[in-house]
Amino acid sequence: MVLNLWRRPATRVLLLGVLAALCVIGFMTVNVQTDWDFILEYRGNRLLALLLTAVAIGVSTVLFQTITHSRLLTPSLMGFDVLYVLVNTLALLVLGGGALAEWAPALRFALQVVLMVALALLLFRLLFSGSVRSLHLMILLGMLAGILFRELSALGARVLDPSEFGISTSVAQASFSRVNTELLGAAAMALVLGGLLLWRWWRCLDVLSLGRDIAINLGVAHGRVVLGIMAVIAVLVSVATVLVGPTLFFGLLIANLAYWFIGSQRHCWTLPASVLAGIICLVGGQLLLEHLLASTLPLALVIELAGGLLFIALLMRGVRQ
């Protein structure tokens, strides 16, 4: 009886939810030595940013792996988060930091998201144009695209004014301890918008995972649906990048942890499981390193190391097969 209960995906998702809730409670209560008003303002904003990041990266990674049919490919590995950094730099170059400073932060973010969606759809069409490419070639193309976007961003940042340079580099490096709390409201609204758009194609997700031909035979407008989901992914990647910066292997880590732990391919289980795994890694990791161990070791470094090792292991297993 207990074994049958444990095998149910709902039970495993519930367990992840309990662990995530414990991490959240511990993050807000451990080592509290000042008044609660300050704690709620300081830790609460950071917690909200980490929760939004976990949702954005977890959902976008699972969706991207669904439409690409590979558990190795993620938006970060294909260079989409660095593309947002490039969009941020290009906006400063074209419009000027002084002009953008007069805009409301939410309006600037909305402009960057629109540009990000357009460029992400173009990049996706170029990389996944319908021609059959090997997995290793796709990974190589993604890595090269990420390097190209990063170098173009650095080149653009060199010609900016010093004040504008600080704005452009604020999203260039991943940091889970110094999150961008200025755009929490705009990021939350963007997540809600992405969720509403995703709800339109919710019933198609499990069908898309079966492959293009089967999805078309079952009545799914494959090309239009895939581009719509890619637009949602671009919005989610923008949210995660503007809050914590680009991350290379975090999405790969939490998505594959969710697949392994849940043991189901259905998106009604894998999507919440990946989000909860992201919350446990981010909030639980910050709780462990910052409050329990009092360590100065960056959480981003630990996560990228673990994700990189997982990437190598998955890649080696694919080669052997």
Phi, psi and omega in degrees: 000311180295320180295318178295323178294320181293330181288345181287132178300327180298321179295319182289322175296321178298319178297317176298322178296320178295315179297319178296319179296320178296321177296318179296314180297317179296321180298325184273344188241334185290134177060037176280116183234017179219186184287154186289335178299317178292320180298315181295325180284316184281300181289326181297317178294318178296318179299315180298319179297319179293322178294316178297321179295316179298318179295313184296313183287319181298312182291315182296323180292314180297318179296317181295320179290334176291315184279343177258351178059042178210133177274001178263332183274136176224162176303323181292318179295334178268005172087013185286327179289324175291332175299323177295322176299318177296319177299319178299317179292318180296322178298320178292322180292316186283311185269336180090140181295325179295318179292318180292331180296335179281345178279153172292143181306321180295324179291320176298317180297320179297319177298315180295324178295318179298314178297321180297317180298316181297313181290325179294319177296320177296315179295320180296319179294325179290319183280326183238063186277003181109337176287144183282122177235149179289158180299319182295324177293320179296319178297318179297316179297320179295316178298316180295321178297318178298317178296317180299313180296321180295318180291322176295322177296317179295321179295316178295324181293334182290335181263002178278160171293158181305320179293320178290329178298321178296325178291319184290327182273353182292337179250010186273340182237139179285135177206118178269353178264334177241080183272159179273103181268356182291330185250027181298316180296314180295322179294320178296319178295321178295322177296318178298317178298317177297321178295320178295319177294320180294326181301331180297326183249020185302316184288347181271347189296312180295327178289320179299327181292346179280346180119159184297312184296315180295319180298318179294319179295333179270007172095013180272130174285083194303309184299314181293319181293318181297317178295323177296316178294324178295325176296320176297317179300318180298320177296315181294320178297321178298318179298311182296320184289321181289337181274314186234354184092174181289139175234138187271311189245001184296314179299318177300320182295307187287327179294315181288329172298319179294315179301315184293316185285321183282319181071027180222151179261354184286136185289338177294344176252319185289325180295307178295327180294320179293322177295314180294322175297322177295320177296317180297317181292315184285301184290315178295323178294317177295322177299316183291310186285317188275318189257326182269316181264348183051043183264148175267005179293124181295134178297324180302322179295317180296315182294317180294326177294313179296318179293323177295319177296320177295320179299315179297318180297316179294322180293317179295320178296323177293322178296319182292328179285000000 
